[in-house]
């Protein structure tokens, strides 16, 4: 067995694994990062005969299995994921699961076709809940809300079962930027798309991940250049633009309004009333540095 992981918590952690964990709301869990690294690059840890886990090939069901295995303290090898999928009581259960997957694909197609309408409706429900209770609603509450029931009744005839439709619906709306969350209870909040829907082409159309990373990088650089002092939202809104020259935020008010989803997804954090880089941003920086290092090594070896 390799001793690579014994020297410090970051030593031996695969950058791809760390970035994947950050994207799946497991940022900062070093034990999970080490276990996933052993699955992603087993040869590095002395398991030469074990098949590598390709994170880019995971579907939604496999992703959930990996997360469950990590939380349970296990290494999510391909064998472990397969075992989680085949340990079924009987063939009838297997058939039911296949039917449920097929239905989930149909539901996902419907959501994708009208994501703007549904995303806006559900984000409004979430926004109203935050305004009333200063905390996010549960997934169940949003799923069974009036706007959700109405939309699904129009396109499907009825509200689908929560276990079948909610995961694919919320996952897609999260990727599109309508909502955001992490693994903390009631963390569900409105996403970037909800806040920029009225600004149209006056603000950047870059995906939330690009916006979050660019903002965090700007905050980190600004703090280094200004003795540990963070930029204010007015300064960020005035100066931060994408590669097309469009501002990331319409104004300071818009930036502050979006701060919640940026914190929720780990791009930034607030300490002593100042913006700082979040754990997901740090993980992404390490991942990109690792890719550059490997690319440089490959070029030198060529």
C-alpha positions in Angstrom: 0.0 0.0 0.0 1.2 3.5 -0.8 2.2 6.0 1.8 1.5 8.9 -0.4 -1.6 9.9 1.6 0.2 10.1 5.0 1.9 13.4 4.6 -0.7 16.0 5.1 -4.4 16.1 4.2 -3.9 17.4 0.6 -1.0 15.2 -0.4 -2.2 12.4 -2.7 -5.6 13.9 -3.4 -6.4 13.7 -7.1 -7.3 17.2 -8.5 -10.1 15.7 -10.7 -11.6 13.9 -7.7 -11.4 17.1 -5.6 -13.1 19.1 -8.3 -15.9 16.5 -8.7 -16.5 16.5 -5.0 -16.8 20.3 -5.0 -19.3 20.1 -7.9 -21.4 17.6 -5.9 -21.4 19.6 -2.7 -18.9 17.6 -0.8 -16.3 20.3 -0.7 -13.8 20.2 2.2 -14.4 16.5 3.1 -10.7 15.3 2.9 -11.5 11.7 3.9 -14.0 11.5 1.0 -11.4 13.1 -1.3 -8.8 10.5 -0.4 -11.2 7.7 -1.0 -12.4 9.0 -4.3 -8.8 9.6 -5.4 -8.0 5.9 -4.7 -10.9 5.0 -7.1 -9.9 7.6 -9.8 -6.2 6.6 -9.9 -5.8 3.2 -8.1 -2.3 2.6 -9.5 -1.1 5.6 -7.6 -2.0 4.0 -4.4 -0.7 0.5 -5.2 -3.8 -1.0 -6.6 -2.5 -1.7 -10.1 -5.1 -4.4 -11.0 -8.1 -2.3 -10.0 -10.1 -0.6 -12.8 -10.1 3.2 -12.8 -13.3 5.1 -12.1 -13.9 7.6 -14.9 -15.9 10.4 -13.3 -16.8 11.9 -16.7 -18.8 8.8 -17.5 -21.0 8.8 -14.5 -24.8 9.1 -15.0 -27.2 10.5 -12.3 -27.7 7.0 -10.7 -24.0 6.2 -10.6 -23.3 9.7 -9.1 -25.7 9.0 -6.3 -24.1 5.6 -5.7 -20.6 7.2 -5.5 -21.8 9.9 -3.0 -23.6 7.2 -0.9 -20.4 5.1 -0.8 -18.2 8.0 0.1 -20.6 9.1 2.9 -20.6 5.5 4.2 -16.8 5.6 4.4 -16.1 3.3 1.4 -14.0 3.6 -1.7 -16.3 3.9 -4.7 -14.6 1.4 -7.0 -16.4 0.2 -10.1 -17.0 -3.1 -8.4 -18.6 -1.3 -5.4 -20.8 0.8 -7.7 -21.9 -2.3 -9.6 -22.7 -4.1 -6.4 -24.9 -1.2 -5.2 -26.8 -1.5 -8.5 -27.3 -5.3 -8.6 -28.1 -6.0 -4.9 -31.9 -6.1 -5.6 -34.5 -8.2 -3.9 -35.9 -9.8 -7.0 -36.4 -9.4 -10.8 -39.6 -7.5 -10.3 -37.7 -4.8 -8.4 -35.2 -4.7 -11.3 -38.0 -4.2 -13.8 -39.6 -1.5 -11.7 -36.3 0.3 -11.5 -35.9 0.2 -15.3 -39.4 1.6 -15.8 -38.7 4.4 -13.3 -35.5 5.3 -15.2 -37.3 5.4 -18.5 -40.0 7.6 -17.0 -37.3 9.9 -15.5 -35.8 10.4 -18.9 -39.2 11.4 -20.3 -39.7 13.9 -17.5 -36.2 15.3 -18.0 -37.1 15.9 -21.7 -40.2 17.8 -20.7 -38.3 19.9 -18.2 -35.5 20.7 -20.7 -38.1 21.8 -23.3 -39.6 24.4 -21.0 -36.9 24.9 -18.4 -37.2 28.7 -18.5 -40.9 28.6 -17.4 -40.5 25.9 -14.8 -37.2 27.3 -13.5 -38.7 30.8 -13.0 -41.8 29.4 -11.2 -39.9 27.2 -8.8 -37.2 29.9 -8.2 -40.1 32.3 -7.3 -41.4 29.8 -4.7 -37.9 29.5 -3.2 -37.4 33.3 -3.2 -40.7 33.8 -1.4 -39.8 31.2 1.2 -36.5 33.0 1.9 -38.3 36.3 2.2 -40.8 34.9 4.7 -38.6 32.6 6.8 -35.0 33.6 6.1 -34.2 30.0 5.2 -34.8 27.8 2.2 -37.7 25.4 1.7 -37.2 21.6 1.5 -37.2 19.9 -1.9 -40.5 18.2 -1.0 -42.1 21.6 -0.3 -41.0 23.1 -3.6 -42.0 19.9 -5.5 -45.5 20.0 -4.1 -46.0 23.7 -4.3 -48.9 25.2 -6.3 -46.8 26.4 -9.3 -45.0 23.0 -9.6 -48.3 21.1 -9.5 -49.8 23.4 -12.1 -46.9 23.1 -14.5 -46.7 19.4 -14.3 -50.5 19.0 -14.6 -50.3 20.9 -17.9 -47.4 19.0 -19.4 -47.8 15.5 -17.8 -51.3 15.4 -16.6 -50.4 15.1 -12.9 -47.5 15.7 -10.6 -45.0 12.8 -11.0 -43.8 10.9 -7.9 -41.2 12.8 -6.0 -38.6 10.0 -6.2 -39.0 9.7 -9.9 -39.2 13.3 -11.1 -37.6 15.6 -8.5 -34.0 14.5 -8.9 -33.8 15.0 -12.7 -35.8 18.2 -12.5 -33.8 19.9 -9.8 -30.5 18.6 -11.2 -31.2 20.2 -14.6 -32.5 23.5 -13.1 -29.3 23.6 -11.0 -27.1 23.2 -14.0 -29.0 25.9 -15.9 -28.6 28.3 -13.0 -32.2 28.6 -11.9 -31.6 27.1 -8.4 -28.6 26.3 -6.2 -28.1 24.2 -3.1 -25.6 22.2 -1.1 -25.9 19.2 1.2 -27.0 21.2 4.2 -30.6 21.1 5.2 -32.8 23.9 3.7 -29.9 25.3 1.7 -32.0 25.5 -1.5 -31.9 29.0 -2.9 -32.4 30.9 -6.2 -29.6 30.6 -8.7 -27.9 33.1 -11.1 -30.4 32.7 -13.9 -33.2 33.8 -11.7 -31.4 37.0 -10.8 -30.3 37.9 -14.3 -33.5 37.0 -16.2 -34.5 40.7 -16.5 -31.1 41.9 -17.6 -30.9 39.8 -20.8 -27.8 40.6 -22.8 -26.7 43.4 -20.5 -24.9 40.9 -18.3 -22.7 37.9 -19.0 -24.4 34.7 -20.2 -21.5 32.5 -18.9 -22.5 29.5 -16.9 -22.7 29.7 -13.1 -19.5 27.7 -12.7 -17.6 30.2 -14.8 -19.1 33.2 -13.0 -18.3 31.7 -9.6 -14.7 30.8 -10.4 -14.0 34.2 -12.0 -15.4 36.1 -9.1 -13.5 34.0 -6.5 -10.3 34.4 -8.5 -10.8 38.2 -8.6 -11.4 38.3 -4.9 -8.3 36.3 -4.2 -6.1 38.5 -6.4 -7.6 41.7 -5.0 -6.9 40.6 -1.4 -3.3 39.8 -2.3 -2.8 43.2 -3.9 -4.6 45.2 -1.2 -3.1 43.8 2.0 -5.9 41.3 2.8 -8.7 43.7 2.1 -11.6 42.4 0.0 -13.3 44.2 -2.8 -16.8 45.7 -2.3 -19.7 44.7 -4.6 -19.7 48.2 -6.2 -16.1 47.7 -7.2 -16.8 44.1 -8.5 -19.8 45.2 -10.5 -17.9 48.1 -12.1 -14.8 46.1 -13.1 -15.5 42.4 -13.5 -16.3 41.4 -17.1 -16.3 38.2 -19.1 -14.3 37.4 -22.2 -16.9 39.2 -24.4 -16.7 42.4 -22.4 -20.0 42.0 -20.6 -20.2 42.7 -16.9 -20.7 39.7 -14.6 -23.2 41.7 -12.4 -25.5 44.5 -13.5 -24.7 46.6 -10.4 -23.8 46.3 -6.8 -27.3 45.5 -5.7 -27.4 42.6 -8.2 -24.1 41.3 -6.9 -25.3 41.3 -3.3 -28.5 39.6 -4.3 -26.5 36.8 -6.0 -24.2 36.4 -3.0 -26.3 33.7 -1.5 -26.0 31.2 -4.4 -22.3 31.9 -4.7 -21.8 31.1 -1.0 -24.1 28.1 -1.2 -22.1 26.5 -4.0 -18.8 27.2 -2.3 -17.3 29.9 -4.7 -17.0 32.5 -2.0 -17.6 32.9 1.7 -18.0 35.9 4.0 -15.7 36.4 7.0 -15.5 39.5 9.1 -18.0 41.1 6.6 -15.6 40.6 3.7 -15.7 38.3 0.7 -13.2 35.6 0.5 -12.6 32.6 -1.8 -14.7 29.5 -1.0 -13.6 25.9 -0.8 -14.9 25.0 -4.2 -12.9 27.9 -5.8 -9.8 26.6 -4.0 -10.4 23.1 -5.2 -10.9 24.3 -8.8 -7.7 26.3 -8.6 -5.8 23.2 -7.5 -7.4 21.1 -10.2 -6.4 23.6 -12.9 -2.9 23.8 -11.5 -2.6 20.0 -11.6 -3.8 20.0 -15.2 -1.2 22.6 -16.2 1.5 20.7 -14.5 0.6 17.4 -16.2 0.4 19.2 -19.6 3.8 20.8 -19.0 5.3 17.4 -18.0 3.8 15.8 -21.1 5.3 18.5 -23.4 8.7 18.1 -21.9 8.6 14.3 -22.3 7.5 14.5 -25.9 
